[in-house]
Amino acid sequence: MLRSLVSQTFRQGLVHSFFRRNAASLSESVVVQNPVETSEEAGEKSVSNQKNSDESGTTVVVAPPEFRFMYPEFLPDPKMERRNKLKEKLERMDMLQRRSVIEIPEFYTGSIMAVTVADSNSPNKFARFVGICIQRGGSGLRAWFILRNVVDRQGVEILYEMYCPLIQKIEVLRLERRLDESLLYLRDALPEYSTFPFEMEPERRLNNSVVPLNPIKVKLRPRPWLERWERQDLQGVQDLNLPQRFYDRAKEVAKPWEKYDLMLQYRKTIPAEEQEKIYAEVHSQLQQQDLKRKIRRRRGPNSEQ
């Protein structure tokens, strides 16, 4: 009797262990066949679905390629330690909101501009400055540009934050480009290259016309200079007339291999795919703002805002 009970319990234990093993293997097979989708895989899947939907016939907004020259401040800082997708998205929204209040026209380094800012100490409660844009930089809400003019034989430079709420008006009196991206060498040039009247009237320009390139080459004053301009590849400067030893030293400290350094260029720029996404995001709103301004100009200054 005892032997029969032991054999029966032994058989039941074998049956239970058999079912447990089968259940475990079945659950493992289910897990392998249906793995949990990670966030990266979900993102790749959504991107692939988006691509398929785009290829299926849906319209895709593509910004013009010249947008990266017209609105470089919409591109984020290329330094990876400063990247934050949410912050960049919110900044672009604030920039578009600011552009709906004040017109920020297209301009380049070398354009003659006039900026009007609120000034509580001025009798008219505002101050207007006219000058040539010698440099622009920054990204997002930290974008800036520098205007230079010679007033009473004294060089005056003002750095403006492009999206500063104190700015009331930005005018482009002469839209043009120069041979160099930075015109800081005008600080060591003759005053005539940086002198512009404050009563200068804006020059008319046809719509959708090509931005002219000013090929002028300025003449620098004799040394000493603020920087060693002979060590920079400047196109808009006349012959410096320096002794040969200065040019020999410039060749010694030059780094011609940097233009072939792909990793260096990658760290200093934003990938083209990301640029297209950013400008496609702001393209429609910028077009709507330009269209509204054109309608207001046609209706006259007394039209409703």
ZIPE-V985013 format. One record per residue. N is the residue number from 1. RES is the residue in three letters. SS is DSSP state (h for helix, s for strand, l for the rest). Layout:
{{N;RES;SS} {N;RES;SS}}
This chain:
{{1;MET;l} {2;LEU;h} {3;ARG;h} {4;SER;h} {5;LEU;h} {6;VAL;h} {7;SER;h} {8;GLN;h} {9;THR;h} {10;PHE;h} {11;ARG;h} {12;GLN;h} {13;GLY;h} {14;LEU;h} {15;VAL;h} {16;HIS;h} {17;SER;h} {18;PHE;h} {19;PHE;h} {20;ARG;h} {21;ARG;h} {22;ASN;h} {23;ALA;h} {24;ALA;h} {25;SER;h} {26;LEU;h} {27;SER;h} {28;GLU;h} {29;SER;h} {30;VAL;h} {31;VAL;h} {32;VAL;h} {33;GLN;h} {34;ASN;l} {35;PRO;l} {36;VAL;l} {37;GLU;l} {38;THR;l} {39;SER;h} {40;GLU;h} {41;GLU;h} {42;ALA;h} {43;GLY;h} {44;GLU;h} {45;LYS;h} {46;SER;h} {47;VAL;h} {48;SER;h} {49;ASN;h} {50;GLN;h} {51;LYS;h} {52;ASN;h} {53;SER;h} {54;ASP;h} {55;GLU;h} {56;SER;h} {57;GLY;l} {58;THR;l} {59;THR;l} {60;VAL;l} {61;VAL;l} {62;VAL;l} {63;ALA;l} {64;PRO;l} {65;PRO;l} {66;GLU;l} {67;PHE;h} {68;ARG;h} {69;PHE;h} {70;MET;h} {71;TYR;l} {72;PRO;h} {73;GLU;h} {74;PHE;h} {75;LEU;l} {76;PRO;l} {77;ASP;l} {78;PRO;l} {79;LYS;l} {80;MET;h} {81;GLU;h} {82;ARG;h} {83;ARG;l} {84;ASN;l} {85;LYS;h} {86;LEU;h} {87;LYS;h} {88;GLU;h} {89;LYS;h} {90;LEU;h} {91;GLU;h} {92;ARG;h} {93;MET;h} {94;ASP;h} {95;MET;h} {96;LEU;h} {97;GLN;h} {98;ARG;h} {99;ARG;h} {100;SER;h} {101;VAL;h} {102;ILE;l} {103;GLU;l} {104;ILE;l} {105;PRO;l} {106;GLU;l} {107;PHE;l} {108;TYR;l} {109;THR;l} {110;GLY;l} {111;SER;l} {112;ILE;s} {113;MET;s} {114;ALA;s} {115;VAL;s} {116;THR;s} {117;VAL;s} {118;ALA;s} {119;ASP;l} {120;SER;l} {121;ASN;l} {122;SER;l} {123;PRO;l} {124;ASN;l} {125;LYS;l} {126;PHE;s} {127;ALA;s} {128;ARG;s} {129;PHE;s} {130;VAL;s} {131;GLY;s} {132;ILE;s} {133;CYS;s} {134;ILE;s} {135;GLN;s} {136;ARG;s} {137;GLY;s} {138;GLY;l} {139;SER;l} {140;GLY;h} {141;LEU;h} {142;ARG;h} {143;ALA;l} {144;TRP;s} {145;PHE;s} {146;ILE;s} {147;LEU;s} {148;ARG;s} {149;ASN;s} {150;VAL;s} {151;VAL;s} {152;ASP;l} {153;ARG;l} {154;GLN;s} {155;GLY;s} {156;VAL;s} {157;GLU;s} {158;ILE;s} {159;LEU;s} {160;TYR;s} {161;GLU;s} {162;MET;l} {163;TYR;l} {164;CYS;l} {165;PRO;l} {166;LEU;l} {167;ILE;s} {168;GLN;s} {169;LYS;s} {170;ILE;s} {171;GLU;s} {172;VAL;s} {173;LEU;s} {174;ARG;s} {175;LEU;l} {176;GLU;s} {177;ARG;s} {178;ARG;l} {179;LEU;l} {180;ASP;l} {181;GLU;l} {182;SER;l} {183;LEU;l} {184;LEU;h} {185;TYR;h} {186;LEU;h} {187;ARG;h} {188;ASP;h} {189;ALA;s} {190;LEU;l} {191;PRO;h} {192;GLU;h} {193;TYR;h} {194;SER;h} {195;THR;l} {196;PHE;l} {197;PRO;l} {198;PHE;l} {199;GLU;l} {200;MET;l} {201;GLU;l} {202;PRO;l} {203;GLU;l} {204;ARG;l} {205;ARG;l} {206;LEU;l} {207;ASN;l} {208;ASN;l} {209;SER;l} {210;VAL;l} {211;VAL;l} {212;PRO;s} {213;LEU;s} {214;ASN;l} {215;PRO;l} {216;ILE;l} {217;LYS;l} {218;VAL;s} {219;LYS;l} {220;LEU;s} {221;ARG;l} {222;PRO;l} {223;ARG;l} {224;PRO;l} {225;TRP;l} {226;LEU;l} {227;GLU;l} {228;ARG;l} {229;TRP;h} {230;GLU;h} {231;ARG;h} {232;GLN;l} {233;ASP;l} {234;LEU;l} {235;GLN;l} {236;GLY;l} {237;VAL;s} {238;GLN;l} {239;ASP;l} {240;LEU;l} {241;ASN;l} {242;LEU;l} {243;PRO;l} {244;GLN;h} {245;ARG;h} {246;PHE;h} {247;TYR;h} {248;ASP;h} {249;ARG;h} {250;ALA;h} {251;LYS;h} {252;GLU;h} {253;VAL;h} {254;ALA;l} {255;LYS;l} {256;PRO;h} {257;TRP;h} {258;GLU;h} {259;LYS;h} {260;TYR;h} {261;ASP;l} {262;LEU;h} {263;MET;h} {264;LEU;h} {265;GLN;h} {266;TYR;h} {267;ARG;h} {268;LYS;h} {269;THR;l} {270;ILE;l} {271;PRO;l} {272;ALA;h} {273;GLU;h} {274;GLU;h} {275;GLN;h} {276;GLU;h} {277;LYS;h} {278;ILE;h} {279;TYR;h} {280;ALA;h} {281;GLU;h} {282;VAL;h} {283;HIS;h} {284;SER;h} {285;GLN;h} {286;LEU;h} {287;GLN;h} {288;GLN;h} {289;GLN;h} {290;ASP;h} {291;LEU;h} {292;LYS;h} {293;ARG;h} {294;LYS;h} {295;ILE;h} {296;ARG;h} {297;ARG;h} {298;ARG;h} {299;ARG;h} {300;GLY;l} {301;PRO;l} {302;ASN;l} {303;SER;l} {304;GLU;l} {305;GLN;l}}
